[in-house]
Amino acid sequence: MSRLPTPITRPAPRTPARSGRRRGRREAATAWVFVLPSVLVILGLSVVPVLWSLLLSFQYSDLLTPSAWVGLDNYRQLADDPQFAQAVRNTLEYTALYVPLSIGLGLALALILNRRIRFTGLYRTLLFVPFVVSAAAQGVLFSFILDPEFGAANSLLHHLGVSPQGFLSDPAQALLVLVGISLWSGTGFCVVIYLAALQDVPRELTEAATLDGAERRHVLRHVTLPTIGPVSVFLLLWQTISALQVFDLVYVTTKGGPLGSTTVIVYFVWEQAFRNFTAGYGAAAAYVLGVALLVAAAALRLVRRRGARRIEGATS
């Protein structure tokens, strides 16, 4: 048989190196044209204010007259300020109460709603709606409900034969009441996150544990909770940061009172900077809070890594 002639093909033209570099530069320039507005916004609204406030924390400034460099005097004054110490105690107490209660209630409600019950979609919606409501609206709402003279809460207690309570006007109750208001709104977020995590738990594991004779509480302890462990760490970090940064609810309801019992760190920063006009002192307090947030995030991340290593070691 005769062989067919080999077709003649024209070789592809070689792109010079210089033209390739030019094309790459054009593409990079085009990309920067699209990215530059976002970069400017990020620099203008985050990076520049952070650096400016860092410099401000080493100065005496009232935001009106020229500032004066004072070095570490603002931080030394914070160490001896009883009002700042009270704000730190209030913030830590608020965080210690709010974070575990919100996560625990969220997990319990998520386990209940993860079952096949009637109107489960309605229950999930009702639990999540308070999280959508802004903190300012929550504060206004509960300020009316918990008013010591005309509020609905004391009216209900009167019908139950209980003496009226001070609620937000009582130094012994105000911070606990704020924790309760925050739980009303923050628990719904934990419920939604845990529901999503529970639906990703492999059924094979739970069915195998059930067939082996494990009770429901054992399945929860040895199968469900370890599986959703990363989600719990995320919620712990998220709720801790949210608690340390609480401000809106305090500003609308108590404004740090009564007698400073609800003054938290962020409200202390706002009060020093915009009420007392000691912006440098307020910036120093803000950086103390920032360092505390970084330490908390690093500690939780370290705990998460150790937990992941232990799980890998157990499985291997």
FIDREN-980356 format. One record per residue: x, y, z of N, C-alpha, C in turn. Coordinates in steps of 0.2 Angstrom, whole numbers, plus 2048, in hexadecimal, padded with zeros to 3 digits. Each point is the difference from the previous one (the first is absolute). Example, Ala and Ser with C-alpha at 12.3 -4.5 7.8 and 13.67 -1.06 7.14 Angstrom:
BEGIN
{r {842, 7E4, 827}, {7FC, 806, 800}, {804, 806, 800}}
{r {7FE, 805, 7FC}, {804, 806, 801}, {7FC, 805, 803}}
END
This chain:
BEGIN
{r {804, 7FA, 800}, {7FC, 806, 800}, {804, 806, 800}}
{r {7FE, 805, 7FC}, {804, 807, 800}, {7FE, 804, 806}}
{r {805, 803, 803}, {800, 804, 806}, {7FD, 807, 7FE}}
{r {7FC, 802, 804}, {7FD, 807, 7FE}, {806, 805, 802}}
{r {800, 806, 7FC}, {805, 805, 801}, {7FF, 803, 807}}
{r {805, 802, 803}, {7FF, 803, 807}, {7FE, 808, 7FE}}
{r {7FB, 802, 804}, {7FD, 807, 7FE}, {805, 805, 803}}
{r {801, 805, 7FC}, {804, 805, 802}, {7FD, 805, 804}}
{r {802, 801, 806}, {7FD, 805, 805}, {805, 806, 801}}
{r {7FD, 806, 801}, {804, 806, 801}, {801, 800, 807}}
{r {806, 801, 802}, {802, 800, 807}, {7FD, 806, 804}}
{r {7FE, 800, 806}, {7FD, 805, 803}, {806, 805, 802}}
{r {7FE, 807, 7FF}, {805, 805, 800}, {802, 801, 808}}
{r {806, 800, 801}, {803, 801, 807}, {7FF, 807, 802}}
{r {7FD, 800, 806}, {7FF, 807, 803}, {807, 802, 803}}
{r {802, 806, 7FE}, {806, 803, 803}, {7FF, 801, 808}}
{r {806, 7FF, 803}, {800, 801, 808}, {7FD, 807, 802}}
{r {802, 805, 7FC}, {7FF, 807, 801}, {7F8, 801, 800}}
{r {7FD, 7FD, 7FB}, {7F9, 801, 7FF}, {7FC, 7FC, 805}}
{r {803, 7FB, 803}, {7FD, 7FC, 805}, {800, 804, 807}}
{r {806, 803, 801}, {800, 805, 806}, {7FC, 806, 7FF}}
{r {7FF, 803, 7FA}, {7FB, 805, 800}, {7F9, 7FE, 801}}
{r {7FE, 7FA, 7FD}, {7FA, 7FE, 802}, {7FE, 7FF, 807}}
{r {805, 7FD, 803}, {800, 7FF, 808}, {7FF, 806, 803}}
{r {804, 805, 7FE}, {7FF, 807, 804}, {7F9, 803, 7FE}}
{r {7FE, 7FF, 7FA}, {7F9, 803, 7FF}, {7FB, 7FD, 804}}
{r {800, 7F9, 801}, {7FB, 7FD, 804}, {801, 802, 807}}
{r {806, 800, 803}, {801, 802, 807}, {7FD, 807, 801}}
{r {802, 805, 7FB}, {7FD, 807, 800}, {7F8, 800, 800}}
{r {7FD, 7FC, 7FC}, {7F9, 7FF, 7FF}, {7FD, 7FE, 807}}
{r {803, 7FB, 803}, {7FE, 7FD, 806}, {800, 805, 806}}
{r {806, 804, 800}, {801, 805, 805}, {7FB, 806, 7FF}}
{r {7FE, 801, 7FA}, {7FA, 805, 7FF}, {7FA, 7FE, 803}}
{r {7FE, 7FA, 800}, {7FA, 7FD, 803}, {801, 7FF, 808}}
{r {806, 7FF, 802}, {801, 7FE, 807}, {801, 807, 804}}
{r {803, 805, 7FD}, {802, 806, 803}, {7FB, 803, 804}}
{r {7F9, 801, 7FE}, {7FB, 803, 804}, {7FF, 7FC, 807}}
{r {800, 7FA, 800}, {7FF, 7FC, 806}, {806, 801, 804}}
{r {806, 800, 7FD}, {806, 801, 804}, {800, 806, 804}}
{r {7FE, 806, 7FC}, {800, 806, 803}, {7FB, 801, 806}}
{r {7FA, 7FC, 7FF}, {7FB, 800, 805}, {803, 7FD, 807}}
{r {803, 7FA, 7FF}, {803, 7FC, 805}, {805, 804, 804}}
{r {805, 803, 7FC}, {805, 804, 803}, {7FD, 806, 804}}
{r {7FB, 804, 7FD}, {7FD, 806, 803}, {7FC, 7FE, 806}}
{r {7FD, 7FA, 800}, {7FB, 7FF, 805}, {802, 7FB, 806}}
{r {806, 7FD, 7FE}, {803, 7FB, 805}, {807, 801, 802}}
{r {804, 800, 7FB}, {807, 800, 801}, {803, 807, 803}}
{r {7FE, 805, 7FD}, {802, 807, 802}, {7FD, 802, 807}}
{r {7F9, 7FF, 801}, {7FE, 801, 807}, {803, 7FC, 805}}
{r {802, 7FA, 7FF}, {804, 7FC, 805}, {806, 803, 801}}
{r {804, 802, 7FB}, {807, 803, 801}, {7FF, 806, 804}}
{r {7FB, 804, 7FE}, {7FF, 807, 803}, {7FE, 7FF, 807}}
{r {7FC, 7FC, 802}, {7FE, 7FF, 807}, {806, 7FD, 804}}
{r {804, 7FC, 7FD}, {806, 7FE, 803}, {805, 806, 802}}
{r {801, 804, 7FC}, {804, 806, 801}, {7FC, 805, 805}}
{r {7F9, 800, 800}, {7FD, 804, 804}, {800, 7FD, 807}}
{r {801, 7FA, 801}, {800, 7FD, 807}, {806, 802, 804}}
{r {805, 803, 7FC}, {806, 802, 803}, {800, 808, 801}}
{r {7FB, 803, 7FF}, {7FF, 807, 800}, {7FB, 803, 805}}
{r {800, 806, 802}, {7FA, 803, 803}, {7FD, 804, 7FB}}
{r {7F9, 7FE, 7FE}, {7FD, 804, 7FB}, {7F8, 800, 802}}
{r {7FD, 806, 7FF}, {7F9, 801, 801}, {7FD, 801, 7F9}}
{r {803, 7FE, 7FA}, {7FD, 800, 7FA}, {7FF, 807, 7FD}}
{r {802, 805, 804}, {7FE, 807, 7FE}, {807, 804, 800}}
{r {804, 800, 805}, {806, 803, 800}, {806, 7FC, 7FE}}
{r {806, 803, 7FE}, {805, 7FB, 7FF}, {802, 7FC, 805}}
{r {802, 7F9, 7FE}, {801, 7FB, 805}, {807, 801, 803}}
{r {801, 7FD, 805}, {807, 800, 803}, {802, 7F9, 802}}
{r {807, 7FE, 7FE}, {802, 7F9, 801}, {801, 7FF, 808}}
{r {7FD, 7FB, 802}, {801, 7FE, 808}, {803, 7F9, 801}}
{r {801, 7FC, 7FA}, {803, 7FA, 801}, {7FC, 7FB, 803}}
{r {802, 7FC, 805}, {7FC, 7FB, 803}, {7FC, 802, 806}}
{r {7FF, 807, 801}, {7FC, 803, 805}, {7F9, 7FD, 800}}
{r {7FD, 800, 7FA}, {7F9, 7FE, 800}, {7FF, 7F9, 802}}
{r {805, 7FC, 7FF}, {7FF, 7F9, 802}, {802, 7FF, 807}}
{r {804, 804, 803}, {802, 800, 807}, {7F9, 802, 804}}
{r {7FD, 805, 7FD}, {7FA, 803, 804}, {7FB, 7FB, 7FF}}
{r {7FF, 7FC, 7FB}, {7FB, 7FB, 800}, {801, 7FB, 805}}
{r {806, 7FE, 802}, {802, 7FB, 805}, {7FE, 802, 807}}
{r {7FF, 807, 801}, {7FE, 802, 806}, {7F9, 803, 801}}
{r {7FC, 800, 7FA}, {7FA, 802, 800}, {7FB, 7FC, 802}}
{r {7FC, 801, 806}, {7FB, 7FC, 802}, {7FA, 7FF, 7FC}}
{r {7FE, 805, 7FC}, {7FB, 7FF, 7FB}, {801, 7FB, 7FB}}
{r {806, 801, 7FD}, {802, 7FB, 7FB}, {801, 7F9, 803}}
{r {802, 7FF, 806}, {800, 7F9, 803}, {7F9, 7FE, 801}}
{r {7FB, 804, 802}, {7F9, 7FE, 800}, {7FD, 7FE, 7FA}}
{r {802, 804, 7FA}, {7FE, 7FE, 7FA}, {803, 7F9, 7FD}}
{r {806, 7FF, 802}, {803, 7F9, 7FF}, {7FC, 7FB, 803}}
{r {7FF, 801, 807}, {7FC, 7FB, 804}, {7F9, 7FF, 7FD}}
{r {7FC, 805, 7FE}, {7FA, 7FF, 7FD}, {800, 7FD, 7F9}}
{r {805, 801, 7FC}, {800, 7FD, 7FA}, {802, 7F9, 801}}
{r {804, 7FE, 804}, {802, 7F9, 801}, {7FA, 7FC, 803}}
{r {7FD, 803, 805}, {7FA, 7FD, 803}, {7FA, 7FF, 7FA}}
{r {7FF, 805, 7FC}, {7FB, 7FF, 7FB}, {802, 7FB, 7FB}}
{r {807, 7FF, 7FE}, {802, 7FB, 7FC}, {7FF, 7F9, 803}}
{r {802, 800, 806}, {800, 7F9, 804}, {7F9, 7FE, 800}}
{r {7FB, 804, 801}, {7F9, 7FE, 800}, {7FD, 7FF, 7F9}}
{r {801, 804, 7FC}, {7FD, 800, 7F9}, {802, 7FA, 7FC}}
{r {807, 800, 7FF}, {803, 7FB, 7FB}, {7FE, 7F9, 802}}
{r {801, 7FD, 806}, {7FE, 7F9, 801}, {7F8, 7FF, 800}}
{r {7FC, 805, 802}, {7F9, 7FF, 800}, {7FD, 800, 7F9}}
{r {803, 804, 7FC}, {7FD, 801, 7F9}, {802, 7FA, 7FC}}
{r {806, 7FD, 801}, {802, 7FA, 7FD}, {7FC, 7FA, 802}}
{r {800, 7FF, 807}, {7FC, 7FB, 803}, {7F9, 800, 7FE}}
{r {7FC, 805, 800}, {7F9, 801, 7FE}, {800, 7FE, 7F9}}
{r {804, 803, 7FC}, {800, 7FF, 7F9}, {801, 7F9, 7FE}}
{r {804, 7FC, 803}, {801, 7F9, 7FF}, {7FA, 7FC, 802}}
{r {7FD, 802, 806}, {7FA, 7FC, 802}, {7FA, 801, 7FC}}
{r {7FF, 806, 7FE}, {7FB, 801, 7FB}, {801, 7FD, 7F9}}
{r {806, 800, 7FE}, {801, 7FD, 7FA}, {7FF, 7F9, 800}}
{r {802, 7FD, 805}, {7FF, 7F8, 801}, {7F8, 7FF, 800}}
{r {7FC, 804, 803}, {7F9, 7FF, 800}, {7FD, 801, 7F9}}
{r {802, 806, 7FD}, {7FD, 801, 7F9}, {803, 7FC, 7FB}}
{r {805, 7FC, 801}, {803, 7FC, 7FB}, {7FC, 7F9, 7FF}}
{r {7FB, 7FF, 805}, {7FC, 7FA, 7FF}, {7FA, 802, 7FC}}
{r {7FD, 7FB, 7FE}, {7FA, 801, 7FC}, {7FA, 801, 804}}
{r {7FE, 807, 801}, {7FB, 802, 803}, {7FB, 805, 7FC}}
{r {7FA, 801, 802}, {7FC, 804, 7FC}, {802, 807, 801}}
{r {7FF, 804, 7FB}, {801, 807, 800}, {808, 802, 801}}
{r {804, 7FB, 7FF}, {807, 802, 801}, {803, 806, 7FD}}
{r {7FD, 801, 7F9}, {802, 806, 7FD}, {7FE, 806, 803}}
{r {7FA, 800, 803}, {7FE, 806, 803}, {804, 802, 807}}
{r {802, 7FA, 803}, {804, 801, 806}, {807, 803, 7FF}}
{r {803, 7FD, 7FA}, {806, 803, 7FE}, {800, 807, 7FE}}
{r {7FB, 802, 7FD}, {7FF, 807, 7FE}, {7FF, 805, 806}}
{r {7FC, 7FE, 805}, {7FF, 804, 806}, {806, 800, 804}}
{r {804, 7FB, 800}, {806, 801, 804}, {806, 804, 7FC}}
{r {7FF, 801, 7FA}, {805, 803, 7FC}, {7FE, 808, 7FF}}
{r {7FA, 801, 801}, {7FE, 807, 7FE}, {803, 805, 805}}
{r {800, 7FF, 807}, {803, 805, 804}, {808, 801, 7FF}}
{r {803, 7FC, 7FC}, {807, 801, 7FE}, {800, 805, 7FB}}
{r {7FB, 801, 7FC}, {800, 805, 7FA}, {7FF, 807, 803}}
{r {7FC, 800, 806}, {7FE, 807, 803}, {807, 803, 802}}
{r {801, 806, 7FF}, {806, 804, 802}, {800, 801, 807}}
{r {806, 801, 803}, {801, 800, 807}, {7FC, 807, 802}}
{r {800, 805, 7FC}, {7FD, 806, 802}, {7F8, 7FF, 801}}
{r {7FD, 7FC, 7FB}, {7F9, 7FF, 801}, {7FF, 7FC, 806}}
{r {804, 7FB, 801}, {7FF, 7FC, 806}, {800, 804, 807}}
{r {805, 804, 800}, {801, 805, 806}, {7FA, 804, 801}}
{r {7FD, 803, 7FB}, {7FA, 804, 800}, {7FA, 7FC, 803}}
{r {7FF, 7FA, 7FD}, {7FB, 7FB, 801}, {800, 7FE, 808}}
{r {806, 7FE, 802}, {800, 7FD, 807}, {800, 806, 805}}
{r {802, 806, 7FE}, {800, 806, 804}, {7F9, 801, 802}}
{r {7FB, 7FF, 7FB}, {7F9, 801, 802}, {7FD, 7FA, 804}}
{r {802, 7FA, 7FE}, {7FE, 7FA, 804}, {802, 800, 807}}
{r {806, 802, 801}, {803, 7FF, 807}, {800, 807, 803}}
{r {7FC, 805, 7FE}, {800, 806, 804}, {7FD, 7FF, 807}}
{r {804, 802, 805}, {7FE, 7FE, 807}, {7F9, 803, 802}}
{r {7FE, 805, 7FD}, {7F9, 803, 802}, {7FB, 7FE, 7FC}}
{r {801, 800, 7F9}, {7FA, 7FF, 7FB}, {801, 7FA, 7FC}}
{r {806, 7FC, 801}, {801, 7FB, 7FC}, {7FB, 7FA, 800}}
{r {800, 7FC, 7FB}, {7FC, 7FA, 800}, {802, 7FA, 805}}
{r {807, 800, 801}, {803, 7FB, 804}, {7FE, 801, 807}}
{r {800, 806, 803}, {7FE, 801, 807}, {7F8, 7FF, 800}}
{r {7FD, 802, 7FB}, {7F9, 7FF, 801}, {7FE, 7F8, 800}}
{r {803, 7FC, 7FC}, {7FF, 7F9, 801}, {803, 7FD, 807}}
{r {805, 803, 802}, {802, 7FD, 807}, {7FB, 802, 805}}
{r {7FD, 806, 7FF}, {7FB, 802, 805}, {7FA, 7FB, 800}}
{r {7FE, 7FE, 7FA}, {7FB, 7FB, 800}, {802, 7FA, 803}}
{r {806, 7FE, 800}, {802, 7FA, 803}, {802, 800, 807}}
{r {7FF, 806, 803}, {802, 801, 807}, {807, 801, 802}}
{r {804, 802, 7FB}, {807, 801, 801}, {801, 808, 800}}
{r {805, 802, 805}, {801, 807, 800}, {803, 803, 7FA}}
{r {7FF, 806, 7FE}, {803, 803, 7FA}, {808, 800, 801}}
{r {803, 7FF, 7FA}, {807, 800, 7FF}, {803, 806, 7FD}}
{r {806, 802, 801}, {803, 806, 7FD}, {803, 7FE, 7F9}}
{r {802, 7FA, 7FF}, {802, 7FE, 7F9}, {806, 804, 7FE}}
{r {7FF, 804, 7FB}, {806, 804, 7FD}, {802, 806, 805}}
{r {7FC, 802, 804}, {801, 805, 805}, {803, 7FE, 806}}
{r {801, 7F9, 801}, {803, 7FD, 806}, {807, 7FE, 7FF}}
{r {805, 803, 804}, {807, 7FE, 7FE}, {801, 7F9, 801}}
{r {7FD, 7FC, 804}, {801, 7F9, 801}, {7FD, 7FC, 7FB}}
{r {7FB, 803, 7FC}, {7FC, 7FC, 7FB}, {802, 802, 7F9}}
{r {802, 806, 7FF}, {801, 803, 7F9}, {804, 7FC, 7FB}}
{r {806, 7FE, 802}, {804, 7FC, 7FC}, {7FD, 7F9, 7FE}}
{r {7FD, 7FD, 805}, {7FD, 7F9, 7FF}, {7FA, 801, 7FB}}
{r {7FC, 806, 801}, {7FB, 801, 7FB}, {803, 801, 7F9}}
{r {805, 803, 7FF}, {803, 801, 7FA}, {802, 7F9, 7FD}}
{r {803, 7FC, 804}, {802, 7F9, 7FE}, {7F9, 7FC, 7FD}}
{r {7FB, 801, 804}, {7FA, 7FD, 7FE}, {7FD, 803, 7F9}}
{r {800, 806, 7FF}, {7FE, 803, 7FA}, {805, 7FE, 7FA}}
{r {806, 7FF, 801}, {805, 7FE, 7FB}, {7FF, 7F8, 7FE}}
{r {7FE, 7FC, 806}, {7FE, 7F9, 7FE}, {7FA, 800, 7FC}}
{r {7FB, 804, 801}, {7FA, 800, 7FC}, {801, 801, 7F9}}
{r {806, 804, 7FE}, {801, 801, 7F9}, {806, 7FB, 7FD}}
{r {805, 7FF, 805}, {806, 7FD, 7FD}, {7FF, 7F8, 800}}
{r {7FB, 7FD, 804}, {800, 7F9, 800}, {7FD, 7FE, 7F9}}
{r {7FC, 803, 7FC}, {7FE, 7FE, 7FA}, {805, 7FF, 7FB}}
{r {805, 804, 800}, {806, 7FF, 7FC}, {803, 7F9, 801}}
{r {802, 7FF, 806}, {803, 7F9, 802}, {7FB, 7FB, 7FE}}
{r {7FA, 800, 800}, {7FB, 7FB, 7FE}, {801, 7FF, 7F9}}
{r {800, 805, 7FC}, {800, 7FF, 7F9}, {807, 7FD, 7FE}}
{r {805, 802, 803}, {807, 7FD, 7FE}, {800, 7F9, 802}}
{r {7FE, 7FE, 806}, {800, 7F9, 803}, {7FB, 7FC, 7FC}}
{r {7FB, 802, 7FD}, {7FB, 7FC, 7FC}, {804, 7FE, 7FA}}
{r {803, 805, 7FD}, {804, 7FE, 7FA}, {805, 7FB, 801}}
{r {804, 801, 806}, {805, 7FB, 801}, {7FD, 7F9, 802}}
{r {7FA, 800, 803}, {7FD, 7F9, 802}, {7FE, 7FD, 7FA}}
{r {7FE, 803, 7FB}, {7FD, 7FD, 7FA}, {806, 7FD, 7FC}}
{r {806, 802, 801}, {806, 7FD, 7FD}, {803, 7FB, 804}}
{r {7FE, 7FE, 806}, {802, 7FA, 803}, {7FE, 7FA, 7FC}}
{r {805, 7FC, 7FF}, {7FF, 7F9, 7FC}, {7FB, 7FC, 803}}
{r {7FB, 7FE, 7FD}, {7FB, 7FB, 803}, {803, 7F9, 801}}
{r {805, 7FF, 7FC}, {803, 7F9, 801}, {803, 7FF, 807}}
{r {803, 806, 803}, {803, 800, 807}, {7FB, 7FF, 805}}
{r {7FA, 804, 7FF}, {7FB, 7FF, 806}, {7FD, 7FA, 7FF}}
{r {7FE, 7FD, 7FA}, {7FD, 7FA, 800}, {804, 7FA, 802}}
{r {807, 800, 7FF}, {804, 7FB, 802}, {801, 800, 808}}
{r {800, 806, 803}, {800, 801, 807}, {7FA, 7FD, 803}}
{r {7FA, 801, 7FD}, {7FA, 7FE, 802}, {7FF, 7F8, 800}}
{r {803, 7FE, 7FA}, {800, 7F8, 800}, {804, 7FD, 805}}
{r {805, 803, 802}, {805, 7FD, 805}, {7FD, 801, 807}}
{r {7FA, 803, 801}, {7FD, 800, 806}, {801, 807, 804}}
{r {803, 805, 7FC}, {801, 806, 804}, {7FA, 804, 801}}
{r {7FF, 803, 806}, {7FA, 804, 801}, {801, 807, 7FD}}
{r {7FA, 804, 800}, {800, 806, 7FC}, {805, 805, 803}}
{r {801, 800, 807}, {805, 804, 803}, {807, 7FE, 7FE}}
{r {801, 7FA, 7FF}, {807, 7FE, 7FE}, {801, 801, 7F9}}
{r {7FB, 800, 7FC}, {801, 802, 7F9}, {801, 807, 800}}
{r {7FD, 804, 804}, {801, 807, 800}, {807, 802, 802}}
{r {802, 7FD, 805}, {807, 801, 803}, {806, 7FE, 7FC}}
{r {7FF, 7FA, 7FD}, {806, 7FD, 7FD}, {800, 800, 7F8}}
{r {7FA, 802, 7FD}, {800, 801, 7F9}, {7FE, 807, 7FE}}
{r {7FA, 802, 802}, {7FE, 807, 7FE}, {804, 806, 802}}
{r {802, 800, 806}, {804, 806, 803}, {807, 800, 7FD}}
{r {803, 7FA, 7FF}, {807, 801, 7FD}, {800, 802, 7F9}}
{r {7FA, 7FE, 7FC}, {800, 801, 7F9}, {7FE, 808, 7FF}}
{r {7FC, 803, 805}, {7FF, 807, 7FF}, {805, 804, 804}}
{r {805, 7FD, 802}, {805, 804, 804}, {803, 806, 7FD}}
{r {802, 800, 7F9}, {802, 806, 7FD}, {7FB, 806, 800}}
{r {7FA, 7FE, 7FF}, {7FA, 805, 800}, {800, 803, 807}}
{r {801, 7FC, 805}, {7FF, 803, 807}, {806, 804, 801}}
{r {806, 7FF, 7FE}, {806, 804, 801}, {7FE, 807, 7FC}}
{r {7FE, 800, 7FA}, {7FE, 806, 7FC}, {7FB, 804, 804}}
{r {7FB, 7FD, 803}, {7FB, 804, 804}, {803, 802, 806}}
{r {804, 7FD, 803}, {803, 802, 806}, {804, 807, 7FF}}
{r {804, 800, 7FA}, {804, 805, 7FE}, {7FB, 806, 7FE}}
{r {7FB, 7FF, 7FC}, {7FC, 805, 7FE}, {7FC, 803, 805}}
{r {7FD, 7FC, 805}, {7FC, 803, 805}, {805, 804, 805}}
{r {806, 7FD, 801}, {805, 804, 805}, {801, 807, 7FD}}
{r {802, 800, 7F9}, {801, 807, 7FD}, {7FA, 804, 801}}
{r {7FA, 7FE, 7FE}, {7FA, 804, 801}, {7FF, 802, 807}}
{r {801, 7FC, 805}, {7FF, 802, 807}, {805, 806, 802}}
{r {806, 7FF, 7FE}, {805, 805, 802}, {7FF, 806, 7FC}}
{r {7FD, 800, 7FB}, {7FE, 807, 7FC}, {7F9, 802, 801}}
{r {7FD, 7FE, 805}, {7F9, 802, 801}, {800, 808, 801}}
{r {7FC, 804, 7FD}, {7FF, 807, 801}, {7F9, 802, 7FF}}
{r {7FD, 7FF, 7FA}, {7F9, 803, 7FE}, {7FB, 7FF, 806}}
{r {800, 7F9, 802}, {7FB, 7FF, 805}, {801, 804, 807}}
{r {806, 801, 802}, {802, 804, 806}, {7FE, 807, 7FF}}
{r {802, 803, 7FA}, {7FE, 807, 7FE}, {7F9, 801, 800}}
{r {7FC, 7FC, 7FE}, {7F9, 801, 7FF}, {7FC, 7FF, 807}}
{r {802, 7FC, 804}, {7FC, 7FE, 806}, {803, 803, 806}}
{r {806, 800, 802}, {802, 802, 806}, {806, 806, 800}}
{r {803, 801, 7FA}, {805, 804, 7FF}, {806, 7FF, 806}}
{r {801, 7FA, 801}, {806, 7FF, 805}, {7FD, 7FF, 807}}
{r {7FA, 803, 802}, {7FE, 800, 806}, {7FC, 7FA, 802}}
{r {7FD, 7FF, 806}, {801, 805, 805}, {806, 7FF, 804}}
{r {803, 806, 802}, {806, 800, 804}, {806, 7FC, 7FD}}
{r {800, 800, 7F9}, {805, 7FD, 7FC}, {800, 7F8, 800}}
{r {7FA, 7FD, 802}, {800, 7F9, 800}, {7FF, 7FD, 7F9}}
{r {7FF, 804, 7FB}, {800, 7FD, 7F9}, {805, 803, 7FC}}
{r {804, 804, 802}, {805, 803, 7FC}, {805, 7FA, 7FE}}
{r {800, 7FF, 7F9}, {805, 7FB, 7FD}, {805, 804, 7FD}}
{r {805, 7FC, 7FD}, {806, 803, 7FE}, {7FF, 805, 7FA}}
{r {7FC, 7FD, 7FB}, {7FE, 804, 7FA}, {7FC, 807, 802}}
{r {7FC, 7FF, 805}, {7FC, 806, 802}, {805, 805, 803}}
{r {805, 7FD, 804}, {805, 804, 803}, {804, 804, 7FB}}
{r {802, 7FD, 7FB}, {804, 803, 7FA}, {7FC, 806, 7FD}}
{r {7F9, 7FE, 7FF}, {7FC, 806, 7FD}, {800, 806, 805}}
{r {7FF, 7FE, 806}, {7FF, 805, 805}, {806, 805, 801}}
{r {806, 7FD, 800}, {806, 803, 800}, {801, 805, 7FA}}
{r {7FF, 7FD, 7FA}, {802, 803, 7FA}, {7FB, 806, 7FE}}
{r {7F9, 7FF, 801}, {7FB, 804, 7FD}, {7FC, 804, 806}}
{r {801, 7FE, 806}, {7FC, 804, 805}, {805, 804, 805}}
{r {806, 7FC, 801}, {805, 804, 804}, {805, 803, 7FC}}
{r {800, 7FF, 7F9}, {805, 803, 7FC}, {807, 7FE, 801}}
{r {801, 7FA, 802}, {807, 7FE, 802}, {801, 7FA, 7FB}}
{r {801, 802, 7F9}, {800, 7FB, 7FB}, {806, 7FB, 801}}
{r {806, 803, 802}, {806, 7FC, 800}, {7FF, 7FA, 806}}
{r {7FD, 802, 805}, {7FE, 7FC, 806}, {7FC, 7FA, 7FD}}
{r {7FA, 802, 7FD}, {7FC, 7FB, 7FD}, {803, 7FC, 7FB}}
{r {804, 802, 7FC}, {804, 7FC, 7FB}, {804, 7FB, 803}}
{r {803, 802, 806}, {804, 7FB, 804}, {7FC, 7FA, 803}}
{r {7FA, 802, 802}, {7FC, 7FB, 803}, {7FD, 7FB, 7FA}}
{r {7FF, 803, 7FA}, {7FE, 7FC, 7FA}, {805, 7FB, 7FE}}
{r {807, 802, 801}, {805, 7FC, 7FE}, {801, 7FA, 805}}
{r {7FF, 802, 806}, {800, 7FA, 805}, {7FA, 7FB, 7FF}}
{r {7FA, 802, 7FE}, {7FB, 7FC, 7FE}, {802, 7FC, 7F9}}
{r {804, 803, 7FC}, {802, 7FD, 7FA}, {805, 7FA, 801}}
{r {804, 802, 805}, {805, 7FB, 801}, {7FD, 7FA, 804}}
{r {7FB, 801, 804}, {7FC, 7FB, 803}, {7FD, 7FC, 7FB}}
{r {7FD, 803, 7FB}, {7FC, 7FC, 7FB}, {805, 7FB, 7FC}}
{r {806, 803, 7FF}, {805, 7FC, 7FC}, {802, 7FA, 804}}
{r {801, 801, 807}, {803, 7FB, 804}, {7FA, 7FA, 800}}
{r {7FA, 803, 801}, {7FA, 7FB, 800}, {800, 7FC, 7FA}}
{r {801, 803, 7FA}, {7FF, 7FC, 7FA}, {806, 7FC, 7FF}}
{r {806, 802, 802}, {806, 7FB, 800}, {7FF, 7FA, 804}}
{r {7FD, 801, 806}, {800, 7FB, 805}, {7FA, 7FB, 7FD}}
{r {7FB, 802, 7FE}, {7FB, 7FC, 7FD}, {802, 7FC, 7FA}}
{r {804, 803, 7FC}, {803, 7FD, 7FA}, {805, 7FA, 802}}
{r {804, 802, 805}, {805, 7FB, 803}, {7FC, 7FA, 803}}
{r {7FA, 801, 803}, {7FC, 7FB, 803}, {7FD, 7FB, 7FA}}
{r {7FE, 804, 7FB}, {7FD, 7FC, 7FA}, {805, 7FC, 7FD}}
{r {807, 802, 7FF}, {805, 7FC, 7FD}, {801, 7FA, 804}}
{r {801, 801, 807}, {801, 7FA, 804}, {7FB, 7FB, 800}}
{r {7F9, 803, 800}, {7FB, 7FB, 7FF}, {800, 7FC, 7F9}}
{r {802, 803, 7FB}, {800, 7FD, 7FA}, {806, 7FB, 800}}
{r {805, 801, 803}, {806, 7FB, 800}, {7FE, 7FA, 804}}
{r {7FC, 802, 806}, {7FE, 7FA, 804}, {7FB, 7FB, 7FC}}
{r {7FC, 804, 7FC}, {7FB, 7FC, 7FC}, {804, 7FC, 7FB}}
{r {805, 803, 7FD}, {804, 7FC, 7FB}, {804, 7FA, 803}}
{r {802, 802, 806}, {804, 7FA, 803}, {7FB, 7FB, 802}}
{r {7FA, 801, 802}, {7FC, 7FB, 802}, {7FD, 7FC, 7FA}}
{r {7FF, 803, 7FA}, {7FE, 7FD, 7FB}, {805, 7FB, 7FC}}
{r {807, 803, 801}, {805, 7FC, 7FD}, {802, 7FA, 805}}
END
